[in-house]
Amino acid sequence: MLLSDYTSSRDNNFNLLRFMAALFVLYTHAFSLTTGQASSEPLRVLLGMSLGDIAVDIFFITSGFLITSSYLNRGNMVAFAWARILRIYPGLIVAVLFCVFVVGLWFTSLSASEYLTHPQTYKYLVKNITLLGGVEHYLPGVFTDVPWKGVINGSLWTLPFELKMYIILAVILFFSLCIAKYIKFLTLKNVLLTAAVVSISLHIVNVIDPFLYGNRERFIRLFSMFFVGAAFYVWKEHIVLSYKWFVLAVGLFLLSMLSQNFFIVIYSVTLPYIIFFVAYVPSGVIRKFNSFGDYSYGMYIYAFPVLQILVAIDPHISVVEIIIYSFIMTLVLSIASWHFVEKKFLKMKDNYGFIENIIKKSKLSIKCSDIK
């Protein structure tokens, strides 16, 4: 069957996929935070990338696919933006407040009054609840005696990148749909496919022979994963999901682990196909996971501070112990985040009329007819 045969249904395994990806991130951080070294995760030694890196790629591939679907099905840029805000910010704001006024206040080496009046406390608060200008990792006097010193929630670094992908995608979607009326080749399908192929190629070359570093390296990697997902959605009528191709993709994926350079090429090509096959084809009992809710975001944004808490309490905790304890604690927090925060705000995603009224009154709206 074609990928397009599955996408009209909400009965899929994306919740389970993202939940597993969040667990992969927790697993990788368990090694890093107990030893203080990112290289301590076994898979990183073998492949040059950790299970957490693979998990982040899974997040961005699925996000590119689902976000593109969301916009094209709604056909409304305001609704698109409002839905994205509701998905990211309510849960994030509560998590940041938890880190500042519960975790930070409890574990700071400063007095309560010093901590609450320190400028860094509010720099952390404001930057991380807005995501403007990146994220802030440090709270004054907090986690200064653990192996991974001073970092409160290292997982948040991906969120500003995700926001950038939303904005870039929105711009591409809007202008492609408009300009295609005048330049036939610049269809949305061709533009997204070009963006995916070029960025994946740059990412592969950069891994084999680095020329981009730091945030530039992270940007091209995450851009490539996000827009591969977007390209898969707009080309869904041409993608066959079959067990034969799935087994071949998994076989090549495993075989490529024999060489790091070979791995990055095969990994980049096969991972998206494996993800969407697993997301749509396996059914039956596995689909019952959807009845629990989408706990992946909560798992992602709470796991890192929970791990730091456990290391701060018991500096000699083993990797196995911290994985078990942090999973239980983070799962409780993610369940609470989903049912009491995220789910409630997501019910408001159709209430975007007030934003449209503001735009109309301010005369900021742009229509395709305005583009020549």
N, C-alpha and C positions, 0 to 999 in steps of 0.2 A: 504494500500500500504506500501511497505517497504521504509525505509529511503533512500536506494540506488536508488529507482525509481525517487527520486527528485533531487539528488545531481548533476546530469549531467547538470542541467539547472541553469543559472545565475539569473533567475527570481524568487526571493525569498524576504523575509522580513528582512534580516539581517541588512540592513541600518537603517530601522525603529527601530528594536530591540536595536541596539547600540545607536541610537539617544535618545531613551527613557531612556536607562541606563545612558547616560550622563546627562539627566535631573534629574534623581534620585540622582546623585552625587551632582548636583547643589542644589537640594532641601535640602539634608542633611547638606551641608556646609552652607546653609543660616541660619540654626538654630545655628550651631556651631560658626560661625563668628559674629553673632549679640549678642550672649550671652557669648562667650568665653568658653563654656562647651560642649564637645562632647556628653554628656549624655542628652542634651536638646532636641534632636530629638525624637519625640513620639514613633516611632517604636523600638528604642533602649531600651526604658524602658520596652516595652512589650515582645520583643523577645531576647534581649541581643545583637542584631545586628541592624544596621541602614539600611535604604533604600539604602544608598550609598554603604554599604558593599555588599548588594545583587547585586547592579549594577556592582561592581568590579568583583564579581563572574560571572556575565553574560558576561562581557568582556572577562574573561579568558577562560570560557567554549567555547564561540564562537571562540575565537582566536585559541585554541587548535585544534578545529575541522577544521577550515578553513586553518590554517597553514599546518596541516598534509595533507589536500587535495592538497594544493598548491605544496608541495614538491613531493608527489607521482604522481601528474599529470605531473609535469615538469621532475622529475627524474634527476635533475641536482643540486648539492649542491651549486655551484657558483650562479646559477640563483636564488636559494632559498635565499641565503644570501643577494644578491643584492636587491631583491624585498623587503626584510625586512628592509634594510637600507633606501631605498627610502620611505617606508611607515612611518617610525618613525622620521627620522632625519630632513628632510627639514622643515616640519611644526613645529617641536620642536625648531629648531634653530631660526626661525623667532619669535616664541612665547617668547623665552628666551631673544632675543635682544629687543623685545617690553617691557618686564618686566624691563630690565636693563636700557635702554636708553630713555624710555618714562615714564613708571610708576615710576621706582626708582628715576630718575632724578627730576620728578615733586614732589614726596611725601617725599623725604629725608629731614631730619631736618638739614643736613649738607649743606654747600655751594656747588655750582656746582663743583668747583675745588677740594674741599676736597673729594667729592663723587667720582669724576672721577679718582682721584689718590689713592683712598683707596684700599689696597690689597684685601679686602673682596669682592669688586665689581667684580674683575676679577676672584676670586675664584668661586663666584657664576656663572659667565659667562662660565668658562671653564668646571666646573664639570657638569653643567646642559646641555650643548650642546654636551658633550661626553658621559655622564651617567657612566663614569668610577669611580668606588669607591662610588657609590650611588649618591644622589642629595644633593644640598645645598639649604637651605630654607631662608637664611637671606641676605639682602642687608643693607649696613651701613645707619642707621638713618631712615629706611623706615618702615612705619606702626608700630611705637613704641607706639602709643597711642590708638590703637584699642583693642577690647576684646581679639582677638586671636593674640597676640603681635608678630610682627617681621616676620611672615611667609608670603612670597610673593606668592608662588604657591604650596600649600600642596598636590595638586593632582599628582604631578610628582613622588611621592614615588613609584608608581606601575611600572614605566617604566624600571628601572633597573631589577626588577623581571621579567618583560616580556622578556627582552633581555636574561636573564638567561634561561628562558623556551625555547626560540628559540634555544639556544646553546645546551641545554640538549636534546631537541627533535632531533636536527640534528645529534648528536652523537648516540642516540638510533636508529634512522632511518638507519644511515649508517652501524653501526655494526650489527644490527639485520638482515638487508638484506644480509649482508655478511656472518655472522656466521651461519645463518639458513641453509646454504648450507652444513654445517658440523654437526650441532646439530639441528635435526629436530624440537625438541620441542620449540626452541628459535625463533619462527616465530615472525614477527612484531606484529601480532594480539595478541599473547599470552603475549609478553613483555609489550605492552601498556596496556592490560587489567590488568596485574599484578601490574603495576605501579599505575594505577588508583585505584584499589581495596585497595591496601596496604596504599596508601597515604590518601584516603578518610577515611579509618578506623582510621588511626593515627589522622587525623584532628578531627573526631567526638569524639574520646577518649580525645583529648586535650581540646576540648571545655567543655566536661562534667567534667573532672578532669585534669586541666592544669599541664603539665610538660614541655612545651615549651613556651618561652616568647619572646617578642620583634620580631626581624627579623626572628628568627627561627620559631616562630608561624606563622608569615606572609608567610614565604617561604612554609611551609607544606600546609597551606590553599590554596595558589595560585597554587602551584604545583598540588595539588589534583584536583582543578577545571580545570586547563589547560589540564591535562592528561586524565580526564574524557571526555573532548571534543575530544581529540585525539583518545581515545578508541572508542567513538561513531562513528567516521568516519571509522575506519578500520573494525568495526563490523556492518557497515550499512546494509549489506545484511541480517542481522538477527533481525533487529529492525523494528517492525511494528508501523506505525503512524496511529492511529485510534481515532475517537472522543470518543469512549468508554474508552480507556485507558487514554486519555487526561483528561476527566471529572473526572475519578477516581483519577488521579494524583493531579489535582487541589483541589478536595475534601479533600484528605488526607493532602495536603499542608495547607489548611485553618484550618482543624481540629487540626493539630499539633500545632497551635499557642496557644493552651490552656496550653502547658507545654514547657518551654525553652529546656529542655533536649530531649524531644520527638521531638520538632521542628527541632533541628539540624540534627537528624537522617533522618526524612522524607524529610526535605529540601534538604539534600545532595543527596538523591536518586531520588527525583522527579523533581528538578529544571532542570537538563539537558534535560529530556524528554519534559517538558513543553516548554523549549526554542526551541528545534528543531521542535516540532509540530507547534508552532507559526511562526517559521521561514519559514516553507515550505507549510503548509496546507492552511491557510486562503489566499484567492486570491481575484481578482476583483479590486475594487476601491483602496483597501489598497496598492496594488502594484505600484500605481502611485507615491508613495513617492520616489521610486528609480529614477524617472526622475529629482528630485531636486539635487541629489548628496549625498555624504557621509559626513555629517557635524558632525558626532559623535566625531571624534578626536579633531577637533577644539573646539567643545563645552566642551570637557573634559579638554583641556590644557589652555583654557582662562577663564573658569568660576570662578575659585578661585581668581585670581588677580582682576577680575571685582567686585566680591563680597567685597573684601577688599577695593577697591576704593570707593564703595558706602558707606561702614561703616565709612571710614575715612572722607568722605564728610559730612555725616549726621549720627552722633553717635546714634541718637534716631530713626533711621529708623526701621519700623516694619518688621517682617518676611515676611508677605504677600507682602509688598511694595518691599522689596529687591529681592524676587523671581521674581516678574513681571519685574522690571527694569533690573535685571541682565540677565534674559532670553533674553530680547530684545537686550541688548548690546552684550552679548556673541554670540547670533545668527548672528548678523552682522559681528562680527570678524570671526566666524567659516565659514560663507559663503565666506568671502574674503580669508581665509586660504585655503579652498578647491579649489576655482576657480583660484586663482592667485599663489598658491604655491604647495599644495599637488597633485592636478590633473596633473599639468604640469610635475612634477618630476616622477609621476607614469607612464607617457607615455614613460619613459626611461628604464622601467624594463626589456626590451629585449636587452638592450645595455650593456651586461656584458662581451663581448668578450675580452675587454682589461684586465679584471681581470684574465681571463683564461690564457691569454698570459703571464701575470706577474707570475702566479703560475707555468706555464710550464718552464719559463726561470729560476725561482728560485728552480725548482725541489722539490716543496713542496707538490705536489699532491699525494694523497693516493688512491689506487684502491683496490677493493675487492680482487683482485688476490694477493695483497701484504699481506693479512691476512691469516694466517694458523691456 
